[in-house]
Amino acid sequence: MATRKRITATVAASGKGGVTVRQKFGELRAALADGWEIVQPIFARPLWSVPDNSSTAFNFVLARERTTRLVTVPSGRTVQRFIRDQRLLVDYRR
């Protein structure tokens, strides 16, 4: 069963990920600041834009009122720390 978790958006955007990781994590933080909630679990899947499945992306399902939204963030130290610090559940099945 999916559970929602309200996260405050005061997480620092530190770490040295690529521009895409920074931009996508920023999009997630902005959504949380706008009142969206993370629906758990988060889905860790191969990043579709990498041909050999060597990179992982985290798919965050967000909910607000009666609307859902998906934000995909490529794996990086910042997003992994965020997931760990917030004690979010992650589904790693492929």
Secondary structure, DSSP 4 states (H G I P E B T S, - for coil): --EEE---S-----S---HHHHHHHHHHHHHHHTT-EEEEEEEEEE-TTSTTS-SEEEEEEEEETTEEEEEEEE--HHHHHHHHHTT--EE---
